[in-house]
């Protein structure tokens, strides 16, 4: 199950590493989002708020 995989990952990494991983994912998503795609921009905005 995915829950188990994420739990194992979190058990083996610090909170700081997890936050850095999330921030890298948000940055990669931001770089790849088409600025003309309003739905993608809205989703990215939500993800950034959740990651903050």
C-alpha distance matrix in Angstrom:
0.0 3.8 5.4 5.5 6.7 9.0 10.1 11.1 12.8 14.6 15.7 17.3 19.0 21.6 21.6 24.4 22.3 19.5 22.3 24.0 20.9 20.6 24.4 24.4 21.9 24.1 27.2 25.9 25.1 28.5 30.3 28.9 29.4 32.5 34.9 36.1 32.8 33.0 29.6 27.9 30.3 29.3 25.6 26.4 28.5 25.8 23.4 26.3 27.1 23.5 23.5 27.0
3.8 0.0 3.8 5.4 5.1 6.2 8.5 9.9 10.6 12.3 14.1 15.6 16.6 19.1 18.8 21.3 19.2 16.2 18.8 20.5 17.3 16.8 20.6 20.7 18.1 20.3 23.4 22.3 21.5 24.8 26.7 25.4 26.0 29.2 31.5 32.9 29.6 29.9 26.5 24.7 26.9 26.0 22.2 22.8 25.0 22.4 19.8 22.6 23.5 20.1 19.9 23.5
5.4 3.8 0.0 3.8 5.5 5.3 6.1 8.6 9.9 10.5 12.1 14.4 15.5 17.4 16.9 19.9 18.4 15.3 17.9 20.0 17.4 16.8 20.6 21.2 19.1 20.9 24.2 23.6 22.8 25.9 28.1 27.2 27.6 30.9 32.9 34.4 31.1 31.0 27.7 26.0 27.7 26.5 22.9 23.4 25.1 22.2 19.7 22.3 22.7 19.1 19.0 22.3
5.5 5.4 3.8 0.0 3.8 5.5 5.0 6.1 8.6 9.8 10.3 12.4 14.4 16.8 17.1 20.1 18.4 15.8 18.9 20.8 18.2 18.3 22.1 22.5 20.7 23.0 26.0 25.3 25.0 28.2 30.0 29.3 30.0 33.5 35.6 37.3 34.1 34.2 31.0 29.0 30.8 29.8 26.1 26.3 28.1 25.4 22.7 25.0 25.6 21.9 21.4 24.6
6.7 5.1 5.5 3.8 0.0 3.8 5.4 5.2 6.2 8.7 9.9 10.9 12.5 15.4 16.0 18.5 16.2 13.8 17.1 18.4 15.5 16.0 19.7 19.6 17.9 20.6 23.3 22.3 22.3 25.6 27.1 26.4 27.5 31.0 33.3 35.1 32.2 32.6 29.5 27.2 29.0 28.5 24.7 24.6 26.7 24.4 21.3 23.5 24.6 21.2 20.2 23.5
9.0 6.2 5.3 5.5 3.8 0.0 3.8 5.4 5.0 6.1 8.5 9.9 10.5 12.8 12.8 15.4 13.4 10.6 13.7 15.4 12.8 12.9 16.7 17.1 15.5 17.8 20.7 20.2 20.2 23.2 25.0 24.7 25.6 29.2 31.1 33.1 30.2 30.3 27.4 25.1 26.5 25.9 22.2 21.9 23.7 21.3 18.2 20.2 21.1 17.6 16.6 19.8
10.1 8.5 6.1 5.0 5.4 3.8 0.0 3.8 5.4 5.1 6.1 8.7 10.0 12.0 12.2 15.4 14.0 11.6 14.8 16.9 14.9 15.2 18.8 19.6 18.5 20.6 23.5 23.4 23.5 26.3 28.2 28.1 29.0 32.6 34.3 36.4 33.5 33.4 30.5 28.3 29.5 28.6 25.0 24.7 26.1 23.6 20.6 22.4 22.8 19.2 18.2 21.0
11.1 9.9 8.6 6.1 5.2 5.4 3.8 0.0 3.8 5.4 5.0 6.3 8.8 11.7 13.0 15.8 13.8 12.2 15.8 17.3 15.2 16.3 19.8 20.0 19.2 21.9 24.3 23.9 24.5 27.4 29.0 28.9 30.2 33.9 35.8 38.0 35.3 35.5 32.7 30.3 31.5 31.0 27.4 26.8 28.5 26.2 23.0 24.5 25.4 21.9 20.5 23.2
12.8 10.6 9.9 8.6 6.2 5.0 5.4 3.8 0.0 3.8 5.4 5.3 6.3 9.5 10.7 12.9 10.5 8.9 12.7 13.7 11.5 13.0 16.3 16.3 15.8 18.5 20.8 20.4 21.3 24.1 25.5 25.7 27.1 30.9 32.7 35.2 32.6 33.0 30.4 27.7 28.8 28.6 25.1 24.0 25.8 23.9 20.5 21.7 23.0 19.7 17.8 20.6
14.6 12.3 10.5 9.8 8.7 6.1 5.1 5.4 3.8 0.0 3.8 5.4 5.2 7.0 7.6 10.6 9.1 7.3 10.7 12.6 11.2 12.3 15.5 16.3 16.1 18.3 20.7 21.0 21.7 24.2 26.0 26.5 27.6 31.4 32.9 35.4 32.9 32.8 30.4 27.8 28.5 28.0 24.6 23.5 24.8 22.7 19.5 20.4 21.1 17.8 16.0 18.3
15.7 14.1 12.1 10.3 9.9 8.5 6.1 5.0 5.4 3.8 0.0 3.8 5.8 7.7 9.5 12.5 11.3 10.4 13.8 15.5 14.5 15.9 18.9 19.7 19.7 22.0 24.2 24.5 25.4 27.9 29.5 30.1 31.4 35.1 36.6 39.2 36.7 36.6 34.1 31.6 32.3 31.7 28.4 27.3 28.5 26.4 23.2 24.0 24.6 21.3 19.5 21.6
17.3 15.6 14.4 12.4 10.9 9.9 8.7 6.3 5.3 5.4 3.8 0.0 3.8 7.0 9.9 11.9 9.8 10.0 13.7 14.4 13.4 15.6 18.3 18.4 18.9 21.6 23.3 23.4 24.8 27.3 28.5 29.2 30.9 34.6 36.3 39.0 36.8 37.0 34.7 31.9 32.6 32.5 29.1 27.7 29.1 27.5 24.0 24.6 25.6 22.6 20.3 22.3
19.0 16.6 15.5 14.4 12.5 10.5 10.0 8.8 6.3 5.2 5.8 3.8 0.0 3.8 6.6 8.1 6.1 6.7 10.2 10.8 10.3 12.6 15.0 15.4 16.3 18.7 20.2 20.8 22.3 24.4 25.7 26.8 28.4 32.2 33.6 36.5 34.4 34.6 32.6 29.7 30.0 30.0 26.8 25.1 26.3 24.9 21.4 21.6 22.7 19.9 17.3 19.1
21.6 19.1 17.4 16.8 15.4 12.8 12.0 11.7 9.5 7.0 7.7 7.0 3.8 0.0 3.8 5.3 5.2 6.4 8.7 9.9 10.7 12.5 14.3 15.4 16.8 18.6 20.0 21.3 22.8 24.4 25.9 27.4 28.8 32.6 33.6 36.6 34.7 34.6 32.7 29.9 29.8 29.6 26.8 24.8 25.5 24.2 20.9 20.5 21.3 18.8 16.0 17.1
21.6 18.8 16.9 17.1 16.0 12.8 12.2 13.0 10.7 7.6 9.5 9.9 6.6 3.8 0.0 3.8 5.4 5.0 6.1 8.6 9.8 10.5 12.2 14.2 15.3 16.5 18.3 19.9 21.0 22.4 24.3 25.9 26.9 30.6 31.3 34.3 32.3 31.9 30.1 27.5 27.1 26.7 24.0 22.1 22.5 21.0 17.9 17.4 17.8 15.3 12.7 13.6
24.4 21.3 19.9 20.1 18.5 15.4 15.4 15.8 12.9 10.6 12.5 11.9 8.1 5.3 3.8 0.0 3.8 5.4 5.1 6.2 8.6 9.9 10.5 12.3 14.3 15.3 16.4 18.3 19.9 20.9 22.5 24.5 25.7 29.4 29.9 33.1 31.6 31.3 29.9 27.1 26.4 26.4 24.0 21.6 21.9 21.1 17.9 16.8 17.6 15.8 12.5 13.0
22.3 19.2 18.4 18.4 16.2 13.4 14.0 13.8 10.5 9.1 11.3 9.8 6.1 5.2 5.4 3.8 0.0 3.8 5.5 5.1 6.1 8.6 9.8 10.5 12.4 14.3 15.2 16.5 18.4 19.8 21.1 22.7 24.4 28.1 29.1 32.3 30.6 30.8 29.3 26.2 25.9 26.3 23.5 21.1 22.1 21.4 17.9 17.2 18.7 16.7 13.3 14.6
19.5 16.2 15.3 15.8 13.8 10.6 11.6 12.2 8.9 7.3 10.4 10.0 6.7 6.4 5.0 5.4 3.8 0.0 3.8 5.4 5.0 6.2 8.6 9.9 10.7 12.4 14.3 15.4 16.6 18.3 20.1 21.3 22.6 26.3 27.4 30.3 28.4 28.3 26.5 23.6 23.6 23.5 20.6 18.6 19.7 18.5 15.0 14.8 16.1 13.7 10.7 12.7
22.3 18.8 17.9 18.9 17.1 13.7 14.8 15.8 12.7 10.7 13.8 13.7 10.2 8.7 6.1 5.1 5.5 3.8 0.0 3.8 5.4 5.1 6.1 8.6 9.9 10.5 12.2 14.2 15.2 16.3 18.3 20.1 21.0 24.6 25.2 28.3 26.6 26.3 24.8 22.0 21.4 21.4 18.9 16.5 17.1 16.2 12.9 12.0 13.2 11.3 7.9 9.3
24.0 20.5 20.0 20.8 18.4 15.4 16.9 17.3 13.7 12.6 15.5 14.4 10.8 9.9 8.6 6.2 5.1 5.4 3.8 0.0 3.8 5.5 5.0 6.2 8.6 9.8 10.4 12.2 14.2 15.1 16.5 18.5 20.0 23.6 24.4 27.7 26.3 26.5 25.3 22.1 21.5 22.2 19.7 16.9 17.9 17.7 14.3 13.0 15.1 13.8 10.1 11.3
20.9 17.3 17.4 18.2 15.5 12.8 14.9 15.2 11.5 11.2 14.5 13.4 10.3 10.7 9.8 8.6 6.1 5.0 5.4 3.8 0.0 3.8 5.5 5.2 6.3 8.7 10.0 10.6 12.4 14.2 15.5 16.8 18.5 22.2 23.5 26.6 24.9 25.3 23.8 20.5 20.6 21.3 18.4 16.0 17.6 17.2 13.5 13.2 15.6 13.8 10.5 12.8
20.6 16.8 16.8 18.3 16.0 12.9 15.2 16.3 13.0 12.3 15.9 15.6 12.6 12.5 10.5 9.9 8.6 6.2 5.1 5.5 3.8 0.0 3.8 5.4 5.1 6.2 8.6 9.9 10.5 12.2 14.3 15.5 16.4 20.2 21.2 24.1 22.2 22.3 20.6 17.6 17.5 17.8 15.0 12.7 14.1 13.4 9.7 9.6 12.0 10.1 7.0 9.9
24.4 20.6 20.6 22.1 19.7 16.7 18.8 19.8 16.3 15.5 18.9 18.3 15.0 14.3 12.2 10.5 9.8 8.6 6.1 5.0 5.5 3.8 0.0 3.8 5.4 5.1 6.1 8.6 9.8 10.4 12.3 14.3 15.3 18.9 19.5 22.8 21.4 21.5 20.5 17.3 16.5 17.3 15.1 12.1 13.1 13.4 10.0 8.6 11.3 10.7 7.1 8.8
24.4 20.7 21.2 22.5 19.6 17.1 19.6 20.0 16.3 16.3 19.7 18.4 15.4 15.4 14.2 12.3 10.5 9.9 8.6 6.2 5.2 5.4 3.8 0.0 3.8 5.5 5.1 6.1 8.5 9.8 10.6 12.5 14.3 17.9 19.0 22.4 21.1 21.9 21.0 17.4 17.1 18.6 16.2 13.1 15.0 15.7 12.2 11.2 14.5 13.9 10.6 12.6
21.9 18.1 19.1 20.7 17.9 15.5 18.5 19.2 15.8 16.1 19.7 18.9 16.3 16.8 15.3 14.3 12.4 10.7 9.9 8.6 6.3 5.1 5.4 3.8 0.0 3.8 5.4 5.1 6.1 8.5 9.9 10.7 12.2 16.0 17.5 20.5 18.7 19.5 18.1 14.6 15.0 16.2 13.4 10.8 13.3 13.6 10.0 10.2 13.5 12.6 10.0 12.8
24.1 20.3 20.9 23.0 20.6 17.8 20.6 21.9 18.5 18.3 22.0 21.6 18.7 18.6 16.5 15.3 14.3 12.4 10.5 9.8 8.7 6.2 5.1 5.5 3.8 0.0 3.8 5.5 5.1 6.0 8.6 10.0 10.5 14.2 15.0 18.1 16.5 16.8 15.7 12.4 11.9 13.1 10.8 7.7 9.8 10.5 7.2 6.8 10.4 10.3 8.0 10.4
27.2 23.4 24.2 26.0 23.3 20.7 23.5 24.3 20.8 20.7 24.2 23.3 20.2 20.0 18.3 16.4 15.2 14.3 12.2 10.4 10.0 8.6 6.1 5.1 5.4 3.8 0.0 3.8 5.4 5.0 6.2 8.7 10.1 13.5 14.2 17.6 16.8 17.6 17.3 13.7 12.9 14.9 13.3 9.7 11.6 13.3 10.5 9.2 12.9 13.5 10.9 12.4
25.9 22.3 23.6 25.3 22.3 20.2 23.4 23.9 20.4 21.0 24.5 23.4 20.8 21.3 19.9 18.3 16.5 15.4 14.2 12.2 10.6 9.9 8.6 6.1 5.1 5.5 3.8 0.0 3.8 5.4 5.2 6.4 8.8 12.3 13.9 17.1 16.1 17.6 17.0 13.2 13.4 15.7 13.7 10.7 13.5 15.0 12.1 11.8 15.5 15.7 13.5 15.6
25.1 21.5 22.8 25.0 22.3 20.2 23.5 24.5 21.3 21.7 25.4 24.8 22.3 22.8 21.0 19.9 18.4 16.6 15.2 14.2 12.4 10.5 9.8 8.5 6.1 5.1 5.4 3.8 0.0 3.8 5.4 5.2 6.1 9.9 11.7 14.5 12.9 14.2 13.3 9.5 10.0 12.3 10.1 7.4 10.7 12.1 9.6 10.1 13.8 14.0 12.6 15.0
28.5 24.8 25.9 28.2 25.6 23.2 26.3 27.4 24.1 24.2 27.9 27.3 24.4 24.4 22.4 20.9 19.8 18.3 16.3 15.1 14.2 12.2 10.4 9.8 8.5 6.0 5.0 5.4 3.8 0.0 3.8 5.5 5.4 8.7 9.3 12.7 11.9 12.9 12.9 9.4 8.5 11.2 10.2 6.8 9.2 11.7 10.0 9.3 12.9 14.2 12.8 14.4
30.3 26.7 28.1 30.0 27.1 25.0 28.2 29.0 25.5 26.0 29.5 28.5 25.7 25.9 24.3 22.5 21.1 20.1 18.3 16.5 15.5 14.3 12.3 10.6 9.9 8.6 6.2 5.2 5.4 3.8 0.0 3.8 5.8 8.4 9.6 13.0 12.9 14.8 15.3 11.7 11.2 14.4 13.6 10.4 12.9 15.5 13.7 12.9 16.6 17.8 16.1 17.6
28.9 25.4 27.2 29.3 26.4 24.7 28.1 28.9 25.7 26.5 30.1 29.2 26.8 27.4 25.9 24.5 22.7 21.3 20.1 18.5 16.8 15.5 14.3 12.5 10.7 10.0 8.7 6.4 5.2 5.5 3.8 0.0 3.8 6.4 9.0 11.7 11.0 13.5 13.6 9.9 10.6 13.9 12.8 10.5 13.6 15.8 14.1 14.3 17.9 18.7 17.5 19.6
29.4 26.0 27.6 30.0 27.5 25.6 29.0 30.2 27.1 27.6 31.4 30.9 28.4 28.8 26.9 25.7 24.4 22.6 21.0 20.0 18.5 16.4 15.3 14.3 12.2 10.5 10.1 8.8 6.1 5.4 5.8 3.8 0.0 3.8 6.1 8.5 7.4 9.7 9.9 6.5 7.1 10.5 9.9 8.1 11.1 13.5 12.6 13.1 16.3 17.5 17.0 18.9
32.5 29.2 30.9 33.5 31.0 29.2 32.6 33.9 30.9 31.4 35.1 34.6 32.2 32.6 30.6 29.4 28.1 26.3 24.6 23.6 22.2 20.2 18.9 17.9 16.0 14.2 13.5 12.3 9.9 8.7 8.4 6.4 3.8 0.0 3.8 5.3 5.4 8.5 9.8 7.4 7.8 11.4 11.9 10.7 13.1 15.8 15.6 16.0 18.9 20.5 20.3 21.9
34.9 31.5 32.9 35.6 33.3 31.1 34.3 35.8 32.7 32.9 36.6 36.3 33.6 33.6 31.3 29.9 29.1 27.4 25.2 24.4 23.5 21.2 19.5 19.0 17.5 15.0 14.2 13.9 11.7 9.3 9.6 9.0 6.1 3.8 0.0 3.8 5.6 7.4 9.9 8.2 6.9 10.5 12.1 10.8 12.1 15.3 15.7 15.5 18.1 20.2 20.3 21.3
36.1 32.9 34.4 37.3 35.1 33.1 36.4 38.0 35.2 35.4 39.2 39.0 36.5 36.6 34.3 33.1 32.3 30.3 28.3 27.7 26.6 24.1 22.8 22.4 20.5 18.1 17.6 17.1 14.5 12.7 13.0 11.7 8.5 5.3 3.8 0.0 3.8 6.0 9.0 8.7 8.2 11.2 13.1 12.8 14.1 16.9 17.8 18.1 20.3 22.4 22.9 24.0
32.8 29.6 31.1 34.1 32.2 30.2 33.5 35.3 32.6 32.9 36.7 36.8 34.4 34.7 32.3 31.6 30.6 28.4 26.6 26.3 24.9 22.2 21.4 21.1 18.7 16.5 16.8 16.1 12.9 11.9 12.9 11.0 7.4 5.4 5.6 3.8 0.0 3.8 5.6 5.4 6.2 8.7 10.1 10.6 12.3 14.5 15.4 16.4 18.5 20.2 21.0 22.5
33.0 29.9 31.0 34.2 32.6 30.3 33.4 35.5 33.0 32.8 36.6 37.0 34.6 34.6 31.9 31.3 30.8 28.3 26.3 26.5 25.3 22.3 21.5 21.9 19.5 16.8 17.6 17.6 14.2 12.9 14.8 13.5 9.7 8.5 7.4 6.0 3.8 0.0 3.8 5.5 5.0 6.1 8.6 9.8 10.4 12.4 14.3 15.2 16.6 18.5 19.9 21.1
29.6 26.5 27.7 31.0 29.5 27.4 30.5 32.7 30.4 30.4 34.1 34.7 32.6 32.7 30.1 29.9 29.3 26.5 24.8 25.3 23.8 20.6 20.5 21.0 18.1 15.7 17.3 17.0 13.3 12.9 15.3 13.6 9.9 9.8 9.9 9.0 5.6 3.8 0.0 3.8 5.4 5.1 6.2 8.6 9.9 10.7 12.4 14.3 15.5 16.7 18.4 20.2
27.9 24.7 26.0 29.0 27.2 25.1 28.3 30.3 27.7 27.8 31.6 31.9 29.7 29.9 27.5 27.1 26.2 23.6 22.0 22.1 20.5 17.6 17.3 17.4 14.6 12.4 13.7 13.2 9.5 9.4 11.7 9.9 6.5 7.4 8.2 8.7 5.4 5.5 3.8 0.0 3.8 5.4 5.1 6.1 8.5 9.9 10.4 12.1 14.2 15.3 16.2 18.2
30.3 26.9 27.7 30.8 29.0 26.5 29.5 31.5 28.8 28.5 32.3 32.6 30.0 29.8 27.1 26.4 25.9 23.6 21.4 21.5 20.6 17.5 16.5 17.1 15.0 11.9 12.9 13.4 10.0 8.5 11.2 10.6 7.1 7.8 6.9 8.2 6.2 5.0 5.4 3.8 0.0 3.8 5.5 5.0 6.1 8.7 9.9 10.4 12.4 14.3 15.2 16.5
29.3 26.0 26.5 29.8 28.5 25.9 28.6 31.0 28.6 28.0 31.7 32.5 30.0 29.6 26.7 26.4 26.3 23.5 21.4 22.2 21.3 17.8 17.3 18.6 16.2 13.1 14.9 15.7 12.3 11.2 14.4 13.9 10.5 11.4 10.5 11.2 8.7 6.1 5.1 5.4 3.8 0.0 3.8 5.4 5.1 6.4 8.8 10.0 10.8 12.5 14.3 15.6
25.6 22.2 22.9 26.1 24.7 22.2 25.0 27.4 25.1 24.6 28.4 29.1 26.8 26.8 24.0 24.0 23.5 20.6 18.9 19.7 18.4 15.0 15.1 16.2 13.4 10.8 13.3 13.7 10.1 10.2 13.6 12.8 9.9 11.9 12.1 13.1 10.1 8.6 6.2 5.1 5.5 3.8 0.0 3.8 5.4 5.1 6.2 8.6 9.9 10.6 12.2 14.3
26.4 22.8 23.4 26.3 24.6 21.9 24.7 26.8 24.0 23.5 27.3 27.7 25.1 24.8 22.1 21.6 21.1 18.6 16.5 16.9 16.0 12.7 12.1 13.1 10.8 7.7 9.7 10.7 7.4 6.8 10.4 10.5 8.1 10.7 10.8 12.8 10.6 9.8 8.6 6.1 5.0 5.4 3.8 0.0 3.8 5.4 5.0 6.1 8.6 9.8 10.4 12.2
28.5 25.0 25.1 28.1 26.7 23.7 26.1 28.5 25.8 24.8 28.5 29.1 26.3 25.5 22.5 21.9 22.1 19.7 17.1 17.9 17.6 14.1 13.1 15.0 13.3 9.8 11.6 13.5 10.7 9.2 12.9 13.6 11.1 13.1 12.1 14.1 12.3 10.4 9.9 8.5 6.1 5.1 5.4 3.8 0.0 3.8 5.5 5.2 6.3 8.7 9.9 10.7
25.8 22.4 22.2 25.4 24.4 21.3 23.6 26.2 23.9 22.7 26.4 27.5 24.9 24.2 21.0 21.1 21.4 18.5 16.2 17.7 17.2 13.4 13.4 15.7 13.6 10.5 13.3 15.0 12.1 11.7 15.5 15.8 13.5 15.8 15.3 16.9 14.5 12.4 10.7 9.9 8.7 6.4 5.1 5.4 3.8 0.0 3.8 5.4 5.2 6.2 8.6 10.0
23.4 19.8 19.7 22.7 21.3 18.2 20.6 23.0 20.5 19.5 23.2 24.0 21.4 20.9 17.9 17.9 17.9 15.0 12.9 14.3 13.5 9.7 10.0 12.2 10.0 7.2 10.5 12.1 9.6 10.0 13.7 14.1 12.6 15.6 15.7 17.8 15.4 14.3 12.4 10.4 9.9 8.8 6.2 5.0 5.5 3.8 0.0 3.8 5.4 5.1 6.0 8.6
26.3 22.6 22.3 25.0 23.5 20.2 22.4 24.5 21.7 20.4 24.0 24.6 21.6 20.5 17.4 16.8 17.2 14.8 12.0 13.0 13.2 9.6 8.6 11.2 10.2 6.8 9.2 11.8 10.1 9.3 12.9 14.3 13.1 16.0 15.5 18.1 16.4 15.2 14.3 12.1 10.4 10.0 8.6 6.1 5.2 5.4 3.8 0.0 3.8 5.4 5.1 6.1
27.1 23.5 22.7 25.6 24.6 21.1 22.8 25.4 23.0 21.1 24.6 25.6 22.7 21.3 17.8 17.6 18.7 16.1 13.2 15.1 15.6 12.0 11.3 14.5 13.5 10.4 12.9 15.5 13.8 12.9 16.6 17.9 16.3 18.9 18.1 20.3 18.5 16.6 15.5 14.2 12.4 10.8 9.9 8.6 6.3 5.2 5.4 3.8 0.0 3.8 5.5 5.3
23.5 20.1 19.1 21.9 21.2 17.6 19.2 21.9 19.7 17.8 21.3 22.6 19.9 18.8 15.3 15.8 16.7 13.7 11.3 13.8 13.8 10.1 10.7 13.9 12.6 10.3 13.5 15.7 14.0 14.2 17.8 18.7 17.5 20.5 20.2 22.4 20.2 18.5 16.7 15.3 14.3 12.5 10.6 9.8 8.7 6.2 5.1 5.4 3.8 0.0 3.8 5.6
23.5 19.9 19.0 21.4 20.2 16.6 18.2 20.5 17.8 16.0 19.5 20.3 17.3 16.0 12.7 12.5 13.3 10.7 7.9 10.1 10.5 7.0 7.1 10.6 10.0 8.0 10.9 13.5 12.6 12.8 16.1 17.5 17.0 20.3 20.3 22.9 21.0 19.9 18.4 16.2 15.2 14.3 12.2 10.4 9.9 8.6 6.0 5.1 5.5 3.8 0.0 3.8
27.0 23.5 22.3 24.6 23.5 19.8 21.0 23.2 20.6 18.3 21.6 22.3 19.1 17.1 13.6 13.0 14.6 12.7 9.3 11.3 12.8 9.9 8.8 12.6 12.8 10.4 12.4 15.6 15.0 14.4 17.6 19.6 18.9 21.9 21.3 24.0 22.5 21.1 20.2 18.2 16.5 15.6 14.3 12.2 10.7 10.0 8.6 6.1 5.3 5.6 3.8 0.0
